[in-house]
């Protein structure tokens, strides 16, 4: 009786029971990137724009990645390669200081466009399945690879407040106004966004980490060891019978909450006494 094989590296092939054909997506090409996005325009909500007009300075807050849309197009002069156009939608928050009063939290939308070129191979077949409905406006036009984007919330590297005519051009027409913002993105802000070119402007610099890959449907022949039957028992979804006091006895006493440590960890993993800045 061979040992039970778990998902992961396999030392030998003695436990293989059969070869099975699976339908999955194969990664054709992938890349990783670290983008430093400087002076990205933030389109504030209408109430935030009113607060910004009265503000003397701003303090950077946080940046949240709301969504990343993508579009894949073939490169006709380079067979098998595709352009992947990605648009990142961010929610930016900051503190606007108006006189001696408490800072006012403002928020708005920032958009970053990015293009990469990846290999996606070629395919001329069209795929249909029984769970598809006949929609003449969305008939398959070919067999293109699918783009997949993984990204984390960006780092806020800097933020600045700019007066209406400090952009170095006549009447501040140096920027193309943002258009085609999905309604679901606008609804994330709770109020209407101000896309006008008038008034003060807020700019943010972000650091974005991302992984982009092209995947294509394919069939692979792989070795099978056994059915993947879960070994873990499901936890109770109602009141558990375990004694809560017994659970509490296993909780470690929070010593640092009562006796603060004398040294704090630095970003590089070292320690600091706090007396040197």
ABEGO torsion letter per residue (X at the ends): XBBBBBBEBBABAAABABBBBBBBBBBABBBBBBBBBBGBBBBBBAAAAAAAAABABBBBBBBBBABBBBBBBBBAABBGBBBBBBBBBBBBBBBBBBEABBBBBBBBBBBBBBBBBBBAEBBABBBBBAABBBBAAABBAEBBBBBBBBBBBBBBABBBBBBAAAAGBBGGAABBBBBGBBAAAAAAAGBBBBABABEBBBBBBBBBBBBBBBBBBBBBBBBBABBBBBABBBBBABBBABBAAAAAAABBBBAAAABBBABBBBAAGBBBAGAAX
